[in-house]
C-alpha cells in the first residue's frame, strides 16, 4: 500500500467504526420518533361484552376478548 500512511489508515478505521455504531443505533432512534397520539384499552365485564366485535373508524379490528392485555390499539399521527 504505497502512498497510504498509518495515520490515514487509522482515520479510515475510525470512520468505519463510527459508521458501524451509527447504523446499529439509527433504527432505534428513528423508531423513537413515532409519537403515539392516543391509546385504547378494552375491557369487558360480561360474556356479551367480551364476545362483541370492535370497529374503529369503520374498520373491524377484532373481538373485544382478543384486544386485551398486550394487544392494545394505538392511534398514530397522520
PDB file as gemmi writes it, atoms N, CA and C in Angstrom:
CRYST1    1.000    1.000    1.000  90.00  90.00  90.00 P 1                      
ATOM      1  N   UNK A   1       0.843  -1.170   0.000  1.00  0.00           N  
ATOM      2  CA  UNK A   1       0.000   0.000   0.000  1.00  0.00           C  
ATOM      3  C   UNK A   1       0.884   1.227   0.000  1.00  0.00           C  
ATOM      4  N   UNK A   2       1.316   1.517  -1.133  1.00  0.00           N  
ATOM      5  CA  UNK A   2       2.231   2.625  -1.306  1.00  0.00           C  
ATOM      6  C   UNK A   2       1.480   3.948  -1.291  1.00  0.00           C  
ATOM      7  N   UNK A   3       1.945   4.909  -0.551  1.00  0.00           N  
ATOM      8  CA  UNK A   3       1.343   6.229  -0.529  1.00  0.00           C  
ATOM      9  C   UNK A   3       0.302   6.419   0.568  1.00  0.00           C  
ATOM     10  N   UNK A   4      -0.107   5.353   1.253  1.00  0.00           N  
ATOM     11  CA  UNK A   4      -1.088   5.479   2.333  1.00  0.00           C  
ATOM     12  C   UNK A   4      -0.341   5.420   3.655  1.00  0.00           C  
ATOM     13  N   UNK A   5      -0.522   6.444   4.457  1.00  0.00           N  
ATOM     14  CA  UNK A   5       0.175   6.492   5.737  1.00  0.00           C  
ATOM     15  C   UNK A   5      -0.622   5.778   6.818  1.00  0.00           C  
ATOM     16  N   UNK A   6       0.061   5.483   7.915  1.00  0.00           N  
ATOM     17  CA  UNK A   6      -0.612   4.830   9.045  1.00  0.00           C  
ATOM     18  C   UNK A   6      -1.676   5.751   9.631  1.00  0.00           C  
ATOM     19  N   UNK A   7      -1.431   7.031   9.608  1.00  0.00           N  
ATOM     20  CA  UNK A   7      -2.409   7.992  10.130  1.00  0.00           C  
ATOM     21  C   UNK A   7      -3.679   7.975   9.281  1.00  0.00           C  
ATOM     22  N   UNK A   8      -3.539   7.888   7.981  1.00  0.00           N  
ATOM     23  CA  UNK A   8      -4.696   7.833   7.093  1.00  0.00           C  
ATOM     24  C   UNK A   8      -5.471   6.541   7.303  1.00  0.00           C  
ATOM     25  N   UNK A   9      -4.764   5.432   7.497  1.00  0.00           N  
ATOM     26  CA  UNK A   9      -5.439   4.156   7.747  1.00  0.00           C  
ATOM     27  C   UNK A   9      -6.203   4.191   9.072  1.00  0.00           C  
ATOM     28  N   UNK A  10      -5.626   4.806  10.089  1.00  0.00           N  
ATOM     29  CA  UNK A  10      -6.324   4.938  11.372  1.00  0.00           C  
ATOM     30  C   UNK A  10      -7.567   5.798  11.238  1.00  0.00           C  
ATOM     31  N   UNK A  11      -7.482   6.852  10.434  1.00  0.00           N  
ATOM     32  CA  UNK A  11      -8.640   7.718  10.216  1.00  0.00           C  
ATOM     33  C   UNK A  11      -9.769   6.954   9.522  1.00  0.00           C  
ATOM     34  N   UNK A  12      -9.425   6.170   8.516  1.00  0.00           N  
ATOM     35  CA  UNK A  12     -10.425   5.366   7.811  1.00  0.00           C  
ATOM     36  C   UNK A  12     -11.016   4.325   8.750  1.00  0.00           C  
ATOM     37  N   UNK A  13     -10.165   3.700   9.543  1.00  0.00           N  
ATOM     38  CA  UNK A  13     -10.618   2.696  10.505  1.00  0.00           C  
ATOM     39  C   UNK A  13     -11.574   3.323  11.514  1.00  0.00           C  
ATOM     40  N   UNK A  14     -11.254   4.499  12.021  1.00  0.00           N  
ATOM     41  CA  UNK A  14     -12.121   5.200  12.974  1.00  0.00           C  
ATOM     42  C   UNK A  14     -13.454   5.571  12.330  1.00  0.00           C  
ATOM     43  N   UNK A  15     -13.405   6.037  11.096  1.00  0.00           N  
ATOM     44  CA  UNK A  15     -14.627   6.398  10.380  1.00  0.00           C  
ATOM     45  C   UNK A  15     -15.533   5.185  10.187  1.00  0.00           C  
ATOM     46  N   UNK A  16     -14.956   4.046   9.867  1.00  0.00           N  
ATOM     47  CA  UNK A  16     -15.745   2.832   9.695  1.00  0.00           C  
ATOM     48  C   UNK A  16     -16.410   2.411  11.002  1.00  0.00           C  
ATOM     49  N   UNK A  17     -15.699   2.547  12.135  1.00  0.00           N  
ATOM     50  CA  UNK A  17     -16.286   2.222  13.431  1.00  0.00           C  
ATOM     51  C   UNK A  17     -17.451   3.149  13.762  1.00  0.00           C  
ATOM     52  N   UNK A  18     -17.292   4.433  13.463  1.00  0.00           N  
ATOM     53  CA  UNK A  18     -18.370   5.396  13.706  1.00  0.00           C  
ATOM     54  C   UNK A  18     -19.584   5.052  12.855  1.00  0.00           C  
ATOM     55  N   UNK A  19     -19.376   4.745  11.592  1.00  0.00           N  
ATOM     56  CA  UNK A  19     -20.483   4.359  10.710  1.00  0.00           C  
ATOM     57  C   UNK A  19     -21.170   3.084  11.195  1.00  0.00           C  
ATOM     58  N   UNK A  20     -20.400   2.144  11.703  1.00  0.00           N  
ATOM     59  CA  UNK A  20     -20.971   0.906  12.228  1.00  0.00           C  
ATOM     60  C   UNK A  20     -21.860   1.192  13.430  1.00  0.00           C  
ATOM     61  N   UNK A  21     -21.401   2.015  14.360  1.00  0.00           N  
ATOM     62  CA  UNK A  21     -22.187   2.349  15.550  1.00  0.00           C  
ATOM     63  C   UNK A  21     -23.437   3.136  15.183  1.00  0.00           C  
ATOM     64  N   UNK A  22     -23.312   4.078  14.263  1.00  0.00           N  
ATOM     65  CA  UNK A  22     -24.476   4.867  13.851  1.00  0.00           C  
ATOM     66  C   UNK A  22     -25.517   3.970  13.189  1.00  0.00           C  
ATOM     67  N   UNK A  23     -25.068   3.065  12.332  1.00  0.00           N  
ATOM     68  CA  UNK A  23     -26.018   2.178  11.659  1.00  0.00           C  
ATOM     69  C   UNK A  23     -26.668   1.199  12.632  1.00  0.00           C  
ATOM     70  N   UNK A  24     -26.000   0.893  13.742  1.00  0.00           N  
ATOM     71  CA  UNK A  24     -26.574  -0.015  14.731  1.00  0.00           C  
ATOM     72  C   UNK A  24     -27.672   0.667  15.544  1.00  0.00           C  
ATOM     73  N   UNK A  25     -27.529   1.963  15.823  1.00  0.00           N  
ATOM     74  CA  UNK A  25     -28.483   2.664  16.674  1.00  0.00           C  
ATOM     75  C   UNK A  25     -29.469   3.534  15.906  1.00  0.00           C  
ATOM     76  N   UNK A  26     -29.276   3.742  14.624  1.00  0.00           N  
ATOM     77  CA  UNK A  26     -30.165   4.592  13.845  1.00  0.00           C  
ATOM     78  C   UNK A  26     -31.598   4.066  13.804  1.00  0.00           C  
ATOM     79  N   UNK A  27     -31.832   2.768  13.599  1.00  0.00           N  
ATOM     80  CA  UNK A  27     -33.224   2.298  13.603  1.00  0.00           C  
ATOM     81  C   UNK A  27     -33.946   2.566  14.924  1.00  0.00           C  
ATOM     82  N   UNK A  28     -33.257   2.435  16.041  1.00  0.00           N  
ATOM     83  CA  UNK A  28     -33.877   2.704  17.340  1.00  0.00           C  
ATOM     84  C   UNK A  28     -34.215   4.185  17.479  1.00  0.00           C  
ATOM     85  N   UNK A  29     -33.358   5.049  16.994  1.00  0.00           N  
ATOM     86  CA  UNK A  29     -33.623   6.480  17.065  1.00  0.00           C  
ATOM     87  C   UNK A  29     -34.791   6.868  16.170  1.00  0.00           C  
ATOM     88  N   UNK A  30     -34.887   6.267  14.999  1.00  0.00           N  
ATOM     89  CA  UNK A  30     -35.979   6.565  14.088  1.00  0.00           C  
ATOM     90  C   UNK A  30     -37.299   6.044  14.655  1.00  0.00           C  
ATOM     91  N   UNK A  31     -37.271   4.891  15.299  1.00  0.00           N  
ATOM     92  CA  UNK A  31     -38.477   4.325  15.890  1.00  0.00           C  
ATOM     93  C   UNK A  31     -38.977   5.207  17.026  1.00  0.00           C  
ATOM     94  N   UNK A  32     -38.090   5.817  17.762  1.00  0.00           N  
ATOM     95  CA  UNK A  32     -38.473   6.661  18.883  1.00  0.00           C  
ATOM     96  C   UNK A  32     -39.186   7.926  18.425  1.00  0.00           C  
ATOM     97  N   UNK A  33     -39.068   8.268  17.146  1.00  0.00           N  
ATOM     98  CA  UNK A  33     -39.704   9.475  16.631  1.00  0.00           C  
ATOM     99  C   UNK A  33     -41.199   9.298  16.414  1.00  0.00           C  
ATOM    100  N   UNK A  34     -41.726   8.072  16.462  1.00  0.00           N  
ATOM    101  CA  UNK A  34     -43.156   7.834  16.284  1.00  0.00           C  
ATOM    102  C   UNK A  34     -43.896   8.178  17.564  1.00  0.00           C  
ATOM    103  N   UNK A  35     -44.634   9.279  17.536  1.00  0.00           N  
ATOM    104  CA  UNK A  35     -45.395   9.705  18.707  1.00  0.00           C  
ATOM    105  C   UNK A  35     -46.774   9.062  18.675  1.00  0.00           C  
ATOM    106  N   UNK A  36     -47.143   8.431  19.757  1.00  0.00           N  
ATOM    107  CA  UNK A  36     -48.470   7.848  19.880  1.00  0.00           C  
ATOM    108  C   UNK A  36     -49.411   8.949  20.344  1.00  0.00           C  
ATOM    109  N   UNK A  37     -50.477   9.186  19.574  1.00  0.00           N  
ATOM    110  CA  UNK A  37     -51.425  10.240  19.899  1.00  0.00           C  
ATOM    111  C   UNK A  37     -52.446   9.787  20.940  1.00  0.00           C  
ATOM    112  N   UNK A  38     -52.764   8.517  20.965  1.00  0.00           N  
ATOM    113  CA  UNK A  38     -53.745   8.013  21.907  1.00  0.00           C  
ATOM    114  C   UNK A  38     -53.702   6.505  21.956  1.00  0.00           C  
ATOM    115  N   UNK A  39     -54.356   5.957  22.940  1.00  0.00           N  
ATOM    116  CA  UNK A  39     -54.357   4.509  23.133  1.00  0.00           C  
ATOM    117  C   UNK A  39     -55.712   4.110  23.694  1.00  0.00           C  
ATOM    118  N   UNK A  40     -56.220   2.978  23.225  1.00  0.00           N  
ATOM    119  CA  UNK A  40     -57.466   2.440  23.759  1.00  0.00           C  
ATOM    120  C   UNK A  40     -57.157   1.108  24.416  1.00  0.00           C  
ATOM    121  N   UNK A  41     -57.621   0.952  25.630  1.00  0.00           N  
ATOM    122  CA  UNK A  41     -57.537  -0.337  26.320  1.00  0.00           C  
ATOM    123  C   UNK A  41     -58.966  -0.828  26.509  1.00  0.00           C  
ATOM    124  N   UNK A  42     -59.259  -1.994  25.963  1.00  0.00           N  
ATOM    125  CA  UNK A  42     -60.610  -2.541  26.001  1.00  0.00           C  
ATOM    126  C   UNK A  42     -60.801  -3.417  27.238  1.00  0.00           C  
ATOM    127  N   UNK A  43     -62.001  -3.320  27.823  1.00  0.00           N  
ATOM    128  CA  UNK A  43     -62.312  -4.136  28.983  1.00  0.00           C  
ATOM    129  C   UNK A  43     -63.800  -4.474  28.943  1.00  0.00           C  
ATOM    130  N   UNK A  44     -64.103  -5.735  29.003  1.00  0.00           N  
ATOM    131  CA  UNK A  44     -65.489  -6.170  29.030  1.00  0.00           C  
ATOM    132  C   UNK A  44     -65.768  -6.951  30.304  1.00  0.00           C  
ATOM    133  N   UNK A  45     -66.896  -6.695  30.910  1.00  0.00           N  
ATOM    134  CA  UNK A  45     -67.247  -7.362  32.160  1.00  0.00           C  
ATOM    135  C   UNK A  45     -68.095  -8.614  31.918  1.00  0.00           C  
ATOM    136  N   UNK A  46     -69.072  -8.512  31.028  1.00  0.00           N  
ATOM    137  CA  UNK A  46     -69.985  -9.637  30.813  1.00  0.00           C  
ATOM    138  C   UNK A  46     -69.541 -10.465  29.606  1.00  0.00           C  
ATOM    139  N   UNK A  47     -70.166 -11.628  29.458  1.00  0.00           N  
ATOM    140  CA  UNK A  47     -69.862 -12.504  28.315  1.00  0.00           C  
ATOM    141  C   UNK A  47     -70.219 -11.809  26.995  1.00  0.00           C  
ATOM    142  N   UNK A  48     -71.338 -11.086  26.992  1.00  0.00           N  
ATOM    143  CA  UNK A  48     -71.762 -10.379  25.779  1.00  0.00           C  
ATOM    144  C   UNK A  48     -70.730  -9.323  25.389  1.00  0.00           C  
ATOM    145  N   UNK A  49     -70.244  -8.566  26.358  1.00  0.00           N  
ATOM    146  CA  UNK A  49     -69.243  -7.538  26.066  1.00  0.00           C  
ATOM    147  C   UNK A  49     -67.932  -8.150  25.578  1.00  0.00           C  
ATOM    148  N   UNK A  50     -67.503  -9.235  26.197  1.00  0.00           N  
ATOM    149  CA  UNK A  50     -66.229  -9.859  25.823  1.00  0.00           C  
ATOM    150  C   UNK A  50     -66.267 -10.473  24.434  1.00  0.00           C  
ATOM    151  N   UNK A  51     -67.440 -10.892  23.987  1.00  0.00           N  
ATOM    152  CA  UNK A  51     -67.550 -11.524  22.668  1.00  0.00           C  
ATOM    153  C   UNK A  51     -68.056 -10.557  21.609  1.00  0.00           C  
ATOM    154  N   UNK A  52     -68.109  -9.274  21.921  1.00  0.00           N  
ATOM    155  CA  UNK A  52     -68.563  -8.262  20.961  1.00  0.00           C  
ATOM    156  C   UNK A  52     -67.439  -7.895  20.005  1.00  0.00           C  
ATOM    157  N   UNK A  53     -67.823  -7.571  18.779  1.00  0.00           N  
ATOM    158  CA  UNK A  53     -66.856  -7.109  17.788  1.00  0.00           C  
ATOM    159  C   UNK A  53     -66.536  -5.645  17.991  1.00  0.00           C  
ATOM    160  N   UNK A  54     -65.336  -5.246  17.576  1.00  0.00           N  
ATOM    161  CA  UNK A  54     -64.893  -3.861  17.739  1.00  0.00           C  
ATOM    162  C   UNK A  54     -64.548  -3.294  16.363  1.00  0.00           C  
ATOM    163  N   UNK A  55     -65.097  -2.110  16.074  1.00  0.00           N  
ATOM    164  CA  UNK A  55     -64.798  -1.394  14.851  1.00  0.00           C  
ATOM    165  C   UNK A  55     -64.191  -0.045  15.236  1.00  0.00           C  
ATOM    166  N   UNK A  56     -63.153   0.375  14.527  1.00  0.00           N  
ATOM    167  CA  UNK A  56     -62.537   1.688  14.736  1.00  0.00           C  
ATOM    168  C   UNK A  56     -62.467   2.376  13.382  1.00  0.00           C  
ATOM    169  N   UNK A  57     -63.049   3.553  13.295  1.00  0.00           N  
ATOM    170  CA  UNK A  57     -63.118   4.314  12.037  1.00  0.00           C  
ATOM    171  C   UNK A  57     -63.704   3.469  10.904  1.00  0.00           C  
ATOM    172  N   UNK A  58     -64.692   2.663  11.215  1.00  0.00           N  
ATOM    173  CA  UNK A  58     -65.362   1.847  10.204  1.00  0.00           C  
ATOM    174  C   UNK A  58     -64.620   0.582   9.820  1.00  0.00           C  
ATOM    175  N   UNK A  59     -63.494   0.309  10.448  1.00  0.00           N  
ATOM    176  CA  UNK A  59     -62.708  -0.893  10.135  1.00  0.00           C  
ATOM    177  C   UNK A  59     -62.787  -1.869  11.309  1.00  0.00           C  
ATOM    178  N   UNK A  60     -63.099  -3.113  11.003  1.00  0.00           N  
ATOM    179  CA  UNK A  60     -63.192  -4.143  12.031  1.00  0.00           C  
ATOM    180  C   UNK A  60     -61.792  -4.501  12.513  1.00  0.00           C  
ATOM    181  N   UNK A  61     -61.580  -4.480  13.836  1.00  0.00           N  
ATOM    182  CA  UNK A  61     -60.256  -4.788  14.389  1.00  0.00           C  
ATOM    183  C   UNK A  61     -60.230  -6.082  15.189  1.00  0.00           C  
ATOM    184  N   UNK A  62     -61.384  -6.665  15.506  1.00  0.00           N  
ATOM    185  CA  UNK A  62     -61.406  -7.950  16.197  1.00  0.00           C  
ATOM    186  C   UNK A  62     -62.427  -7.979  17.316  1.00  0.00           C  
ATOM    187  N   UNK A  63     -62.490  -9.129  17.982  1.00  0.00           N  
ATOM    188  CA  UNK A  63     -63.357  -9.269  19.146  1.00  0.00           C  
ATOM    189  C   UNK A  63     -62.710  -8.604  20.346  1.00  0.00           C  
ATOM    190  N   UNK A  64     -63.532  -8.132  21.258  1.00  0.00           N  
ATOM    191  CA  UNK A  64     -63.032  -7.453  22.450  1.00  0.00           C  
ATOM    192  C   UNK A  64     -62.081  -8.337  23.253  1.00  0.00           C  
ATOM    193  N   UNK A  65     -62.398  -9.626  23.388  1.00  0.00           N  
ATOM    194  CA  UNK A  65     -61.538 -10.513  24.178  1.00  0.00           C  
ATOM    195  C   UNK A  65     -60.167 -10.724  23.523  1.00  0.00           C  
ATOM    196  N   UNK A  66     -60.072 -10.464  22.216  1.00  0.00           N  
ATOM    197  CA  UNK A  66     -58.786 -10.589  21.520  1.00  0.00           C  
ATOM    198  C   UNK A  66     -57.920  -9.343  21.682  1.00  0.00           C  
ATOM    199  N   UNK A  67     -58.504  -8.245  22.111  1.00  0.00           N  
ATOM    200  CA  UNK A  67     -57.801  -6.961  22.154  1.00  0.00           C  
ATOM    201  C   UNK A  67     -57.446  -6.535  23.581  1.00  0.00           C  
ATOM    202  N   UNK A  68     -57.183  -7.472  24.440  1.00  0.00           N  
ATOM    203  CA  UNK A  68     -56.843  -7.110  25.819  1.00  0.00           C  
ATOM    204  C   UNK A  68     -55.370  -7.384  26.095  1.00  0.00           C  
ATOM    205  N   UNK A  69     -54.895  -6.863  27.201  1.00  0.00           N  
ATOM    206  CA  UNK A  69     -53.502  -7.077  27.605  1.00  0.00           C  
ATOM    207  C   UNK A  69     -52.527  -6.372  26.685  1.00  0.00           C  
ATOM    208  N   UNK A  70     -51.592  -7.109  26.129  1.00  0.00           N  
ATOM    209  CA  UNK A  70     -50.562  -6.521  25.277  1.00  0.00           C  
ATOM    210  C   UNK A  70     -51.078  -6.191  23.884  1.00  0.00           C  
ATOM    211  N   UNK A  71     -52.290  -6.611  23.550  1.00  0.00           N  
ATOM    212  CA  UNK A  71     -52.857  -6.341  22.218  1.00  0.00           C  
ATOM    213  C   UNK A  71     -53.725  -5.096  22.274  1.00  0.00           C  
ATOM    214  N   UNK A  72     -53.101  -3.947  22.531  1.00  0.00           N  
ATOM    215  CA  UNK A  72     -53.798  -2.686  22.611  1.00  0.00           C  
ATOM    216  C   UNK A  72     -53.869  -2.046  21.242  1.00  0.00           C  
ATOM    217  N   UNK A  73     -54.722  -1.059  21.113  1.00  0.00           N  
ATOM    218  CA  UNK A  73     -54.898  -0.353  19.858  1.00  0.00           C  
ATOM    219  C   UNK A  73     -54.352   1.058  20.029  1.00  0.00           C  
ATOM    220  N   UNK A  74     -53.402   1.460  19.174  1.00  0.00           N  
ATOM    221  CA  UNK A  74     -52.768   2.763  19.265  1.00  0.00           C  
ATOM    222  C   UNK A  74     -53.197   3.652  18.106  1.00  0.00           C  
ATOM    223  N   UNK A  75     -53.295   4.943  18.361  1.00  0.00           N  
ATOM    224  CA  UNK A  75     -53.560   5.925  17.328  1.00  0.00           C  
ATOM    225  C   UNK A  75     -52.267   6.671  17.034  1.00  0.00           C  
ATOM    226  N   UNK A  76     -51.863   6.676  15.781  1.00  0.00           N  
ATOM    227  CA  UNK A  76     -50.644   7.373  15.373  1.00  0.00           C  
ATOM    228  C   UNK A  76     -51.017   8.640  14.611  1.00  0.00           C  
ATOM    229  N   UNK A  77     -50.172   9.654  14.646  1.00  0.00           N  
ATOM    230  CA  UNK A  77     -50.490  10.896  13.919  1.00  0.00           C  
ATOM    231  C   UNK A  77     -50.489  10.654  12.416  1.00  0.00           C  
ATOM    232  N   UNK A  78     -51.319  11.410  11.727  1.00  0.00           N  
ATOM    233  CA  UNK A  78     -51.391  11.286  10.264  1.00  0.00           C  
ATOM    234  C   UNK A  78     -50.487  12.274   9.596  1.00  0.00           C  
TER     235      UNK A  78                                                      
END                                                                             
